[in-house]
Amino acid sequence: MVRGKSIWFCRLAGLLLTFHCVDISAQEGRESPCLTAPAFHQFDWWLGNWVVYENDEVVGIDTVISSLNSCVVEEKWKRNDGTMGKSFNTYNPATKKWQQIWVDNRGNTFFFLGEYKKGEMTFEGSNYLDGKVVLFNLTYYYRRVEKSVRKLWQVSKDNGKTWEIKYDLLFKKSD
């Protein structure tokens, strides 16, 4: 269990260093690459205010903004049952991968790595649950015509042999 905690600490430290490095370049007078490089804008279709549905029932609201000179796609989630959370999504040009860290008011923290392909943003990650590794697959499907996003979160407790749906949410623009 100590090893797992140190892995999460290293991942969090890496993410925080990413934010710090962006801040240093701005202090040195260089323009932020996040403002102009197309890769940093691959997730911009998720920006906005959303009403969130599960099985045709409203389950929450979500606000997604661009922050820190377009270097972060920041999500603020509020579910009708009182669950609240935030995600911070950044593009890492060194790895050409997206990073997401999710934290909520129930003490959960998740770290995902992903990429954008063909209108889909797909993240993968793992965490410990009851002392065992659990794999996660989180995919955002952008539906341009409907102005909606489907968010499908799947989990595997058997190292990827089988997957079950944790959430299957539909985000509809409210602005």
N, CA, C and O atoms as a DFTB+ gen file, in Angstrom:
700 C
 N C O
     1  1       0.826      -1.197       0.000
     2  2       0.000       0.000       0.000
     3  2       0.869       1.259       0.000
     4  3       0.490       2.266      -0.598
     5  1       2.037       1.215       0.667
     6  2       2.929       2.373       0.687
     7  2       3.420       2.675      -0.715
     8  3       3.522       3.839      -1.102
     9  1       3.727       1.628      -1.485
    10  2       4.177       1.821      -2.849
    11  2       3.113       2.546      -3.665
    12  3       3.441       3.452      -4.431
    13  1       1.865       2.172      -3.518
    14  2       0.780       2.821      -4.238
    15  2       0.664       4.291      -3.901
    16  3       0.443       5.126      -4.778
    17  1       0.818       4.604      -2.605
    18  2       0.747       6.009      -2.204
    19  2       1.901       6.798      -2.793
    20  3       1.719       7.946      -3.197
    21  1       3.099       6.199      -2.851
    22  2       4.232       6.932      -3.409
    23  2       4.062       7.136      -4.906
    24  3       4.482       8.163      -5.439
    25  1       3.445       6.165      -5.600
    26  2       3.177       6.338      -7.024
    27  2       2.241       7.521      -7.235
    28  3       2.477       8.349      -8.115
    29  1       1.189       7.606      -6.444
    30  2       0.238       8.716      -6.580
    31  2       0.903      10.042      -6.236
    32  3       0.620      11.059      -6.869
    33  1       1.786      10.039      -5.236
    34  2       2.485      11.264      -4.884
    35  2       3.357      11.714      -6.054
    36  3       3.392      12.899      -6.382
    37  1       4.060      10.772      -6.682
    38  2       4.916      11.121      -7.819
    39  2       4.093      11.653      -8.983
    40  3       4.491      12.619      -9.634
    41  1       2.948      11.032      -9.247
    42  2       2.089      11.508     -10.336
    43  2       1.582      12.913     -10.050
    44  3       1.591      13.772     -10.931
    45  1       1.142      13.145      -8.825
    46  2       0.646      14.468      -8.458
    47  2       1.772      15.488      -8.547
    48  3       1.571      16.597      -9.041
    49  1       2.956      15.115      -8.070
    50  2       4.098      16.027      -8.133
    51  2       4.419      16.369      -9.588
    52  3       4.726      17.518      -9.902
    53  1       4.349      15.371     -10.476
    54  2       4.598      15.617     -11.899
    55  2       3.601      16.583     -12.496
    56  3       3.965      17.469     -13.269
    57  1       2.342      16.410     -12.135
    58  2       1.307      17.307     -12.641
    59  2       1.536      18.722     -12.118
    60  3       1.419      19.691     -12.869
    61  1       1.858      18.841     -10.843
    62  2       2.099      20.164     -10.277
    63  2       3.324      20.814     -10.905
    64  3       3.343      22.027     -11.114
    65  1       4.350      20.018     -11.207
    66  2       5.526      20.565     -11.884
    67  2       5.173      21.070     -13.273
    68  3       5.737      22.062     -13.734
    69  1       4.247      20.398     -13.944
    70  2       3.787      20.876     -15.248
    71  2       3.213      22.273     -15.114
    72  3       3.543      23.163     -15.897
    73  1       2.338      22.472     -14.104
    74  2       1.762      23.794     -13.884
    75  2       2.867      24.802     -13.563
    76  3       2.832      25.934     -14.046
    77  1       3.850      24.394     -12.745
    78  2       4.929      25.288     -12.342
    79  2       5.767      25.686     -13.559
    80  3       6.131      26.853     -13.700
    81  1       6.072      24.743     -14.427
    82  2       6.875      25.047     -15.612
    83  2       6.166      26.035     -16.527
    84  3       6.800      26.930     -17.087
    85  1       4.878      25.880     -16.679
    86  2       4.106      26.824     -17.488
    87  2       4.218      28.211     -16.890
    88  3       4.391      29.190     -17.617
    89  1       4.122      28.306     -15.569
    90  2       4.211      29.584     -14.880
    91  2       5.590      30.204     -15.066
    92  3       5.692      31.418     -15.243
    93  1       6.652      29.407     -15.030
    94  2       8.001      29.927     -15.201
    95  2       8.165      30.535     -16.588
    96  3       8.745      31.614     -16.716
    97  1       7.665      29.866     -17.633
    98  2       7.822      30.414     -18.983
    99  2       7.112      31.752     -19.107
   100  3       7.595      32.648     -19.799
   101  1       5.979      31.896     -18.449
   102  2       5.254      33.169     -18.495
   103  2       6.045      34.249     -17.782
   104  3       6.068      35.397     -18.227
   105  1       6.704      33.891     -16.663
   106  2       7.481      34.872     -15.914
   107  2       8.692      35.340     -16.711
   108  3       9.136      36.477     -16.554
   109  1       9.226      34.480     -17.556
   110  2      10.404      34.838     -18.333
   111  2      10.058      35.678     -19.556
   112  3      10.941      36.015     -20.344
   113  1       8.780      36.021     -19.722
   114  2       8.381      36.897     -20.803
   115  2       8.027      36.185     -22.095
   116  3       7.711      36.838     -23.090
   117  1       8.072      34.866     -22.100
   118  2       7.692      34.124     -23.309
   119  2       6.181      33.956     -23.331
   120  3       5.541      33.803     -22.290
   121  1       5.623      33.986     -24.536
   122  2       4.186      33.754     -24.679
   123  2       3.894      32.289     -24.388
   124  3       4.655      31.402     -24.776
   125  1       2.806      32.052     -23.716
   126  2       2.411      30.690     -23.394
   127  2       2.089      29.916     -24.663
   128  3       1.294      30.384     -25.478
   129  1       2.693      28.726     -24.853
   130  2       2.376      27.931     -26.041
   131  2       0.925      27.450     -26.021
   132  3       0.377      27.067     -27.055
   133  1       0.318      27.472     -24.855
   134  2      -1.069      27.010     -24.731
   135  2      -2.030      27.898     -25.507
   136  3      -3.099      27.446     -25.917
   137  1      -1.665      29.144     -25.710
   138  2      -2.541      30.074     -26.411
   139  2      -2.596      29.803     -27.913
   140  3      -3.617      30.058     -28.552
   141  1      -1.506      29.291     -28.477
   142  2      -1.438      29.184     -29.932
   143  2      -1.289      27.767     -30.481
   144  3      -1.713      27.507     -31.607
   145  1      -0.710      26.861     -29.733
   146  2      -0.480      25.500     -30.249
   147  2      -1.799      24.725     -30.307
   148  3      -2.483      24.613     -29.289
   149  1      -2.170      24.190     -31.472
   150  2      -3.454      23.499     -31.629
   151  2      -3.680      22.342     -30.656
   152  3      -4.816      22.116     -30.238
   153  1      -2.650      21.617     -30.292
   154  2      -2.825      20.452     -29.413
   155  2      -3.449      20.838     -28.070
   156  3      -4.193      20.053     -27.481
   157  1      -3.149      22.034     -27.591
   158  2      -3.698      22.481     -26.313
   159  2      -5.203      22.763     -26.393
   160  3      -5.858      22.952     -25.368
   161  1      -5.737      22.789     -27.598
   162  2      -7.153      23.124     -27.796
   163  2      -7.993      21.933     -28.259
   164  3      -9.138      22.107     -28.676
   165  1      -7.434      20.734     -28.188
   166  2      -8.158      19.537     -28.610
   167  2      -9.383      19.240     -27.749
   168  3     -10.289      18.534     -28.190
   169  1      -9.420      19.761     -26.546
   170  2     -10.512      19.483     -25.604
   171  2     -11.435      20.691     -25.445
   172  3     -12.304      20.691     -24.573
   173  1     -11.259      21.713     -26.272
   174  2     -12.057      22.942     -26.151
   175  2     -13.550      22.708     -26.388
   176  3     -14.375      23.483     -25.905
   177  1     -13.904      21.667     -27.113
   178  2     -15.322      21.384     -27.359
   179  2     -16.065      21.028     -26.073
   180  3     -17.296      21.002     -26.062
   181  1     -15.352      20.761     -25.014
   182  2     -15.989      20.432     -23.737
   183  2     -16.260      21.690     -22.898
   184  3     -16.949      21.611     -21.881
   185  1     -15.734      22.832     -23.308
   186  2     -15.920      24.071     -22.551
   187  2     -17.390      24.482     -22.562
   188  3     -18.080      24.326     -23.570
   189  1     -17.856      25.002     -21.441
   190  2     -19.223      25.507     -21.373
   191  2     -19.955      25.042     -20.126
   192  3     -19.387      24.414     -19.232
   193  1     -21.235      25.375     -20.102
   194  2     -22.119      24.968     -19.003
   195  2     -22.997      23.833     -19.509
   196  3     -23.546      23.899     -20.609
   197  1     -23.123      22.793     -18.694
   198  2     -23.796      21.572     -19.117
   199  2     -24.825      21.111     -18.090
   200  3     -24.626      21.245     -16.883
   201  1     -25.919      20.571     -18.594
   202  2     -26.861      19.812     -17.774
   203  2     -26.534      18.352     -18.065
   204  3     -26.386      17.963     -19.223
   205  1     -26.421      17.542     -17.006
   206  2     -25.937      16.174     -17.164
   207  2     -27.056      15.178     -16.881
   208  3     -27.768      15.277     -15.882
   209  1     -27.190      14.211     -17.794
   210  2     -28.256      13.209     -17.723
   211  2     -27.665      11.815     -17.582
   212  3     -26.590      11.512     -18.100
   213  1     -28.402      10.980     -16.867
   214  2     -28.106       9.553     -16.799
   215  2     -29.439       8.828     -16.927
   216  3     -30.345       9.039     -16.121
   217  1     -29.558       7.976     -17.938
   218  2     -30.838       7.290     -18.214
   219  2     -31.987       8.288     -18.353
   220  3     -33.059       8.085     -17.782
   221  1     -31.766       9.367     -19.115
   222  2     -32.773      10.399     -19.398
   223  2     -33.227      11.184     -18.175
   224  3     -34.236      11.884     -18.244
   225  1     -32.520      11.089     -17.069
   226  2     -32.854      11.823     -15.851
   227  2     -31.717      12.797     -15.532
   228  3     -30.545      12.423     -15.588
   229  1     -32.061      14.048     -15.198
   230  2     -31.044      15.029     -14.833
   231  2     -30.389      14.599     -13.515
   232  3     -31.067      14.397     -12.508
   233  1     -29.058      14.463     -13.541
   234  2     -28.336      14.026     -12.345
   235  2     -27.364      15.073     -11.826
   236  3     -26.809      14.913     -10.739
   237  1     -27.143      16.159     -12.596
   238  2     -26.219      17.171     -12.117
   239  2     -25.953      18.253     -13.142
   240  3     -26.538      18.284     -14.224
   241  1     -25.042      19.145     -12.758
   242  2     -24.598      20.214     -13.643
   243  2     -23.076      20.227     -13.665
   244  3     -22.421      19.813     -12.708
   245  1     -22.531      20.706     -14.763
   246  2     -21.094      20.711     -14.950
   247  2     -20.704      22.014     -15.631
   248  3     -21.343      22.434     -16.596
   249  1     -19.666      22.642     -15.132
   250  2     -19.127      23.848     -15.744
   251  2     -17.678      23.562     -16.101
   252  3     -16.900      23.119     -15.256
   253  1     -17.316      23.818     -17.360
   254  2     -15.967      23.537     -17.835
   255  2     -15.408      24.823     -18.437
   256  3     -16.000      25.406     -19.345
   257  1     -14.258      25.257     -17.917
   258  2     -13.643      26.505     -18.371
   259  2     -12.195      26.266     -18.792
   260  3     -11.579      25.260     -18.438
   261  1     -11.685      27.205     -19.544
   262  2     -10.270      27.238     -19.876
   263  2      -9.612      28.208     -18.900
   264  3     -10.118      29.308     -18.677
   265  1      -8.488      27.802     -18.319
   266  2      -7.815      28.685     -17.357
   267  2      -6.299      28.650     -17.566
   268  3      -5.779      27.838     -18.331
   269  1      -5.623      29.530     -16.883
   270  2      -4.159      29.654     -16.944
   271  2      -3.660      29.763     -18.390
   272  3      -2.861      28.948     -18.850
   273  1      -4.151      30.787     -19.092
   274  2      -3.756      31.052     -20.486
   275  2      -4.016      29.861     -21.401
   276  3      -3.198      29.538     -22.262
   277  1      -5.149      29.219     -21.209
   278  2      -5.563      28.064     -22.022
   279  2      -4.702      26.822     -21.793
   280  3      -4.710      25.906     -22.615
   281  1      -3.963      26.782     -20.692
   282  2      -3.140      25.611     -20.380
   283  2      -3.928      24.549     -19.618
   284  3      -3.494      23.399     -19.546
   285  1      -5.078      24.911     -19.047
   286  2      -5.856      23.971     -18.243
   287  2      -7.313      24.003     -18.680
   288  3      -7.898      25.073     -18.846
   289  1      -7.889      22.832     -18.864
   290  2      -9.333      22.688     -19.016
   291  2      -9.812      22.231     -17.647
   292  3      -9.514      21.124     -17.199
   293  1     -10.560      23.111     -16.997
   294  2     -10.940      22.917     -15.591
   295  2     -12.440      22.634     -15.493
   296  3     -13.267      23.393     -16.001
   297  1     -12.765      21.540     -14.836
   298  2     -14.155      21.108     -14.689
   299  2     -14.610      21.274     -13.239
   300  3     -13.867      20.981     -12.302
   301  1     -15.838      21.749     -13.078
   302  2     -16.468      21.843     -11.766
   303  2     -17.807      21.111     -11.839
   304  3     -18.734      21.564     -12.510
   305  1     -17.899      19.984     -11.148
   306  2     -19.033      19.066     -11.233
   307  2     -19.851      19.111      -9.950
   308  3     -19.294      19.143      -8.852
   309  1     -21.172      19.112     -10.090
   310  2     -22.066      19.032      -8.932
   311  2     -23.199      18.078      -9.270
   312  3     -24.019      18.345     -10.149
   313  1     -23.226      16.967      -8.559
   314  2     -24.267      15.958      -8.759
   315  2     -25.421      16.241      -7.799
   316  3     -25.206      16.773      -6.710
   317  1     -26.623      15.893      -8.192
   318  2     -27.814      16.150      -7.367
   319  2     -27.760      15.484      -5.996
   320  3     -28.430      15.939      -5.068
   321  1     -26.973      14.412      -5.850
   322  2     -26.878      13.720      -4.567
   323  2     -25.887      14.374      -3.599
   324  3     -25.648      13.855      -2.509
   325  1     -25.310      15.518      -4.001
   326  2     -24.377      16.236      -3.148
   327  2     -22.915      16.006      -3.479
   328  3     -22.046      16.689      -2.938
   329  1     -22.628      15.060      -4.355
   330  2     -21.251      14.835      -4.772
   331  2     -20.772      16.035      -5.587
   332  3     -21.454      16.493      -6.503
   333  1     -19.600      16.528      -5.238
   334  2     -18.975      17.619      -5.978
   335  2     -17.548      17.217      -6.302
   336  3     -16.897      16.518      -5.525
   337  1     -17.069      17.659      -7.448
   338  2     -15.702      17.337      -7.814
   339  2     -15.151      18.320      -8.815
   340  3     -15.873      19.126      -9.402
   341  1     -13.849      18.228      -8.990
   342  2     -13.161      19.053      -9.975
   343  2     -12.157      18.180     -10.710
   344  3     -11.544      17.277     -10.142
   345  1     -12.014      18.484     -11.992
   346  2     -10.931      17.859     -12.739
   347  2     -10.099      18.957     -13.375
   348  3     -10.595      20.025     -13.732
   349  1      -8.825      18.657     -13.501
   350  2      -7.876      19.558     -14.129
   351  2      -7.211      18.777     -15.255
   352  3      -6.562      17.758     -15.016
   353  1      -7.374      19.258     -16.474
   354  2      -6.914      18.562     -17.663
   355  2      -5.851      19.406     -18.347
   356  3      -6.069      20.583     -18.635
   357  1      -4.700      18.798     -18.603
   358  2      -3.598      19.518     -19.237
   359  2      -3.005      18.664     -20.352
   360  3      -2.997      17.436     -20.281
   361  1      -2.514      19.340     -21.375
   362  2      -1.802      18.663     -22.453
   363  2      -0.315      18.750     -22.161
   364  3       0.204      19.820     -21.844
   365  1       0.369      17.617     -22.270
   366  2       1.806      17.574     -22.041
   367  2       2.502      17.424     -23.394
   368  3       2.466      16.341     -23.979
   369  1       3.134      18.485     -23.904
   370  2       3.753      18.405     -25.225
   371  2       4.940      17.438     -25.273
   372  3       5.266      16.934     -26.347
   373  1       5.584      17.171     -24.152
   374  2       6.717      16.239     -24.133
   375  2       6.259      14.806     -24.406
   376  3       6.944      14.058     -25.104
   377  1       5.109      14.424     -23.860
   378  2       4.599      13.056     -24.045
   379  2       3.522      12.977     -25.121
   380  3       3.154      11.890     -25.566
   381  1       3.016      14.154     -25.541
   382  2       1.889      14.252     -26.474
   383  2       0.648      13.546     -25.930
   384  3      -0.141      12.972     -26.680
   385  1       0.500      13.604     -24.619
   386  2      -0.641      12.991     -23.924
   387  2      -1.357      14.050     -23.101
   388  3      -0.774      15.055     -22.694
   389  1      -2.640      13.794     -22.868
   390  2      -3.423      14.601     -21.944
   391  2      -3.332      13.969     -20.564
   392  3      -3.220      12.751     -20.427
   393  1      -3.383      14.808     -19.559
   394  2      -3.359      14.367     -18.163
   395  2      -4.614      14.893     -17.499
   396  3      -4.995      16.044     -17.712
   397  1      -5.254      14.071     -16.703
   398  2      -6.410      14.528     -15.936
   399  2      -6.228      14.097     -14.496
   400  3      -5.903      12.944     -14.212
   401  1      -6.440      15.033     -13.596
   402  2      -6.505      14.691     -12.188
   403  2      -7.905      15.073     -11.714
   404  3      -8.371      16.189     -11.941
   405  1      -8.558      14.134     -11.060
   406  2      -9.920      14.314     -10.561
   407  2      -9.884      14.224      -9.041
   408  3      -9.278      13.309      -8.483
   409  1     -10.535      15.174      -8.374
   410  2     -10.678      15.139      -6.914
   411  2     -12.131      15.456      -6.581
   412  3     -12.785      16.223      -7.288
   413  1     -12.636      14.858      -5.492
   414  2     -14.021      15.145      -5.124
   415  2     -14.187      15.278      -3.614
   416  3     -13.250      15.068      -2.844
   417  1     -15.406      15.632      -3.216
   418  2     -15.690      15.887      -1.804
   419  2     -15.921      14.603      -1.010
   420  3     -16.337      14.656       0.148
   421  1     -15.660      13.471      -1.614
   422  2     -15.766      12.183      -0.912
   423  2     -14.390      11.578      -0.660
   424  3     -14.274      10.423      -0.251
   425  1     -13.352      12.368      -0.906
   426  2     -11.991      11.911      -0.639
   427  2     -11.339      11.132      -1.767
   428  3     -10.271      10.552      -1.571
   429  1     -11.947      11.105      -2.934
   430  2     -11.379      10.369      -4.066
   431  2     -10.442      11.248      -4.875
   432  3     -10.699      12.435      -5.074
   433  1      -9.356      10.652      -5.336
   434  2      -8.433      11.289      -6.262
   435  2      -8.081      10.269      -7.328
   436  3      -7.711       9.138      -7.014
   437  1      -8.194      10.665      -8.590
   438  2      -7.858       9.790      -9.697
   439  2      -6.940      10.536     -10.650
   440  3      -7.084      11.742     -10.852
   441  1      -6.003       9.814     -11.229
   442  2      -5.087      10.376     -12.214
   443  2      -5.213       9.558     -13.492
   444  3      -5.108       8.332     -13.464
   445  1      -5.437      10.239     -14.611
   446  2      -5.610       9.579     -15.897
   447  2      -4.628      10.146     -16.916
   448  3      -4.252      11.316     -16.842
   449  1      -4.219       9.315     -17.861
   450  2      -3.453       9.748     -19.028
   451  2      -4.272       9.403     -20.258
   452  3      -4.924       8.360     -20.304
   453  1      -4.240      10.283     -21.262
   454  2      -5.061       9.996     -22.422
   455  2      -4.624      10.729     -23.662
   456  3      -3.603      11.415     -23.698
   457  1      -5.463      10.548     -24.701
   458  2      -5.193      11.221     -25.962
   459  2      -6.489      11.467     -26.713
   460  3      -7.523      10.848     -26.463
   461  1      -6.381      12.402     -27.646
   462  2      -7.520      12.782     -28.479
   463  2      -7.349      12.154     -29.853
   464  3      -6.316      12.328     -30.499
   465  1      -8.375      11.416     -30.302
   466  2      -8.367      10.819     -31.641
   467  2      -9.788      10.785     -32.175
   468  3     -10.707      10.337     -31.488
   469  1      -9.968      11.259     -33.401
   470  2     -11.240      11.136     -34.126
   471  2     -12.446      11.591     -33.310
   472  3     -13.461      10.895     -33.262
   473  1     -12.343      12.739     -32.678
   474  2     -13.479      13.292     -31.938
   475  2     -13.719      12.666     -30.581
   476  3     -14.753      12.915     -29.962
   477  1     -12.787      11.861     -30.109
   478  2     -12.925      11.230     -28.800
   479  2     -11.696      11.529     -27.947
   480  3     -10.563      11.492     -28.427
   481  1     -11.942      11.820     -26.689
   482  2     -10.858      11.978     -25.728
   483  2     -10.932      10.759     -24.815
   484  3     -11.916      10.569     -24.100
   485  1      -9.890       9.939     -24.843
   486  2      -9.884       8.708     -24.066
   487  2      -8.761       8.757     -23.038
   488  3      -7.604       9.021     -23.367
   489  1      -9.127       8.498     -21.796
   490  2      -8.180       8.465     -20.686
   491  2      -8.143       7.071     -20.081
   492  3      -9.142       6.352     -20.080
   493  1      -6.975       6.700     -19.568
   494  2      -6.817       5.449     -18.829
   495  2      -6.130       5.752     -17.517
   496  3      -5.340       6.690     -17.416
   497  1      -6.439       4.945     -16.507
   498  2      -5.799       5.117     -15.218
   499  2      -6.007       3.894     -14.352
   500  3      -6.657       2.929     -14.754
   501  1      -5.447       3.950     -13.163
   502  2      -5.631       2.861     -12.205
   503  2      -5.598       3.445     -10.801
   504  3      -5.106       4.551     -10.573
   505  1      -6.127       2.680      -9.885
   506  2      -6.139       3.081      -8.480
   507  2      -6.293       1.816      -7.661
   508  3      -6.488       0.732      -8.211
   509  1      -6.206       1.949      -6.361
   510  2      -6.393       0.813      -5.463
   511  2      -7.770       0.880      -4.835
   512  3      -8.214       1.943      -4.401
   513  1      -8.441      -0.257      -4.787
   514  2      -9.730      -0.374      -4.139
   515  2      -9.695      -1.652      -3.321
   516  3      -9.511      -2.742      -3.863
   517  1      -9.872      -1.515      -2.024
   518  2      -9.795      -2.664      -1.120
   519  2      -8.491      -3.431      -1.294
   520  3      -8.478      -4.661      -1.244
   521  1      -7.396      -2.708      -1.497
   522  2      -6.078      -3.322      -1.608
   523  2      -5.762      -3.944      -2.954
   524  3      -4.702      -4.548      -3.115
   525  1      -6.657      -3.812      -3.926
   526  2      -6.433      -4.392      -5.250
   527  2      -6.439      -3.298      -6.308
   528  3      -7.123      -2.284      -6.173
   529  1      -5.668      -3.523      -7.357
   530  2      -5.603      -2.559      -8.454
   531  2      -6.889      -2.629      -9.279
   532  3      -7.359      -3.709      -9.640
   533  1      -7.439      -1.458      -9.566
   534  2      -8.612      -1.330     -10.417
   535  2      -8.212      -0.453     -11.601
   536  3      -7.628       0.616     -11.418
   537  1      -8.528      -0.907     -12.814
   538  2      -8.231      -0.142     -14.025
   539  2      -9.446       0.699     -14.412
   540  3     -10.590       0.307     -14.181
   541  1      -9.176       1.859     -15.002
   542  2     -10.236       2.763     -15.425
   543  2     -10.060       3.124     -16.887
   544  3      -8.937       3.280     -17.367
   545  1     -11.160       3.256     -17.586
   546  2     -11.181       3.761     -18.943
   547  2     -12.271       4.825     -18.983
   548  3     -13.436       4.543     -18.703
   549  1     -11.890       6.033     -19.327
   550  2     -12.803       7.171     -19.328
   551  2     -12.771       7.792     -20.726
   552  3     -11.732       8.286     -21.166
   553  1     -13.917       7.765     -21.425
   554  2     -13.970       8.279     -22.793
   555  2     -15.039       9.353     -22.916
   556  3     -16.164       9.189     -22.443
   557  1     -14.667      10.457     -23.561
   558  2     -15.577      11.547     -23.876
   559  2     -15.825      11.505     -25.378
   560  3     -14.886      11.594     -26.170
   561  1     -17.088      11.369     -25.768
   562  2     -17.474      11.359     -27.174
   563  2     -18.172      12.680     -27.475
   564  3     -19.212      12.984     -26.891
   565  1     -17.603      13.457     -28.379
   566  2     -18.196      14.743     -28.733
   567  2     -19.190      14.545     -29.866
   568  3     -18.869      13.952     -30.896
   569  1     -20.398      15.047     -29.663
   570  2     -21.450      14.985     -30.684
   571  2     -21.742      16.416     -31.128
   572  3     -22.549      17.120     -30.522
   573  1     -21.078      16.819     -32.181
   574  2     -21.136      18.203     -32.648
   575  2     -22.554      18.635     -33.013
   576  3     -22.984      19.710     -32.594
   577  1     -23.286      17.842     -33.770
   578  2     -24.625      18.217     -34.235
   579  2     -25.578      18.398     -33.062
   580  3     -26.337      19.367     -33.025
   581  1     -25.547      17.482     -32.109
   582  2     -26.449      17.548     -30.950
   583  2     -25.950      18.512     -29.869
   584  3     -26.658      18.791     -28.902
   585  1     -24.719      19.019     -30.044
   586  2     -24.075      19.868     -29.032
   587  2     -24.101      19.171     -27.669
   588  3     -24.540      19.723     -26.660
   589  1     -23.614      17.945     -27.694
   590  2     -23.594      17.155     -26.468
   591  2     -22.298      16.355     -26.385
   592  3     -21.569      16.203     -27.365
   593  1     -22.039      15.849     -25.180
   594  2     -20.872      15.010     -24.922
   595  2     -21.342      13.798     -24.125
   596  3     -22.067      13.929     -23.138
   597  1     -20.924      12.633     -24.563
   598  2     -21.179      11.416     -23.790
   599  2     -19.899      11.081     -23.037
   600  3     -18.813      11.049     -23.616
   601  1     -20.040      10.833     -21.738
   602  2     -18.903      10.474     -20.896
   603  2     -19.144       9.056     -20.380
   604  3     -20.073       8.810     -19.610
   605  1     -18.299       8.141     -20.813
   606  2     -18.427       6.743     -20.428
   607  2     -17.222       6.363     -19.571
   608  3     -16.081       6.432     -20.028
   609  1     -17.481       5.963     -18.329
   610  2     -16.421       5.572     -17.405
   611  2     -16.602       4.093     -17.104
   612  3     -17.616       3.676     -16.545
   613  1     -15.590       3.300     -17.488
   614  2     -15.623       1.864     -17.264
   615  2     -14.518       1.460     -16.294
   616  3     -13.468       2.101     -16.235
   617  1     -14.762       0.388     -15.530
   618  2     -13.781      -0.113     -14.566
   619  2     -13.561      -1.610     -14.791
   620  3     -14.458      -2.335     -15.221
   621  1     -12.354      -2.040     -14.491
   622  2     -12.014      -3.460     -14.555
   623  2     -11.322      -3.845     -13.247
   624  3     -10.348      -3.215     -12.834
   625  1     -11.834      -4.872     -12.617
   626  2     -11.246      -5.375     -11.373
   627  2     -10.429      -6.639     -11.605
   628  3      -9.916      -7.235     -10.657
   629  1     -10.306      -7.053     -12.883
   630  2      -9.570      -8.281     -13.202
   631  2      -8.494      -8.023     -14.258
   632  3      -8.281      -8.836     -15.158
   633  1      -7.822      -6.877     -14.131
   634  2      -6.706      -6.504     -15.004
   635  2      -7.096      -6.413     -16.475
   636  3      -6.306      -6.762     -17.352
   637  1      -8.320      -5.942     -16.746
   638  2      -8.742      -5.683     -18.110
   639  2      -9.414      -6.836     -18.828
   640  3      -9.738      -6.712     -20.009
   641  1      -9.632      -7.947     -18.156
   642  2     -10.315      -9.084     -18.803
   643  2     -11.787      -8.757     -19.040
   644  3     -12.336      -9.067     -20.097
   645  1     -12.416      -8.136     -18.058
   646  2     -13.815      -7.719     -18.195
   647  2     -13.939      -6.280     -17.717
   648  3     -13.154      -5.811     -16.893
   649  1     -14.938      -5.591     -18.248
   650  2     -15.171      -4.192     -17.907
   651  2     -16.637      -4.009     -17.533
   652  3     -17.521      -4.637     -18.117
   653  1     -16.884      -3.147     -16.556
   654  2     -18.257      -2.786     -16.207
   655  2     -18.386      -1.272     -16.243
   656  3     -17.415      -0.550     -16.013
   657  1     -19.577      -0.803     -16.530
   658  2     -19.821       0.636     -16.630
   659  2     -20.016       1.214     -15.235
   660  3     -20.879       0.773     -14.476
   661  1     -19.197       2.211     -14.916
   662  2     -19.356       2.943     -13.661
   663  2     -20.349       4.083     -13.871
   664  3     -21.271       4.276     -13.079
   665  1     -20.139       4.842     -14.967
   666  2     -21.058       5.929     -15.331
   667  2     -21.201       5.971     -16.837
   668  3     -20.248       5.702     -17.568
   669  1     -22.384       6.305     -17.297
   670  2     -22.626       6.590     -18.708
   671  2     -23.506       7.848     -18.706
   672  3     -24.724       7.774     -18.539
   673  1     -22.858       8.994     -18.895
   674  2     -23.519      10.291     -18.741
   675  2     -23.619      11.017     -20.074
   676  3     -22.755      10.877     -20.940
   677  1     -24.683      11.793     -20.227
   678  2     -24.868      12.633     -21.407
   679  2     -24.912      14.095     -20.948
   680  3     -25.752      14.488     -20.139
   681  1     -23.986      14.879     -21.487
   682  2     -23.880      16.304     -21.182
   683  2     -24.549      17.085     -22.310
   684  3     -24.192      16.925     -23.477
   685  1     -25.524      17.936     -21.958
   686  2     -26.168      18.790     -22.953
   687  2     -25.910      20.243     -22.581
   688  3     -26.068      20.644     -21.427
   689  1     -25.507      21.029     -23.589
   690  2     -25.181      22.440     -23.360
   691  2     -26.373      23.179     -22.772
   692  3     -27.511      23.007     -23.209
   693  1     -26.087      24.009     -21.766
   694  2     -27.158      24.813     -21.170
   695  2     -26.967      26.290     -21.479
   696  3     -27.784      27.115     -21.070
   697  1     -25.898      26.639     -22.197
   698  2     -25.687      28.049     -22.562
   699  2     -25.658      28.239     -24.046
   700  3     -25.489      29.362     -24.522
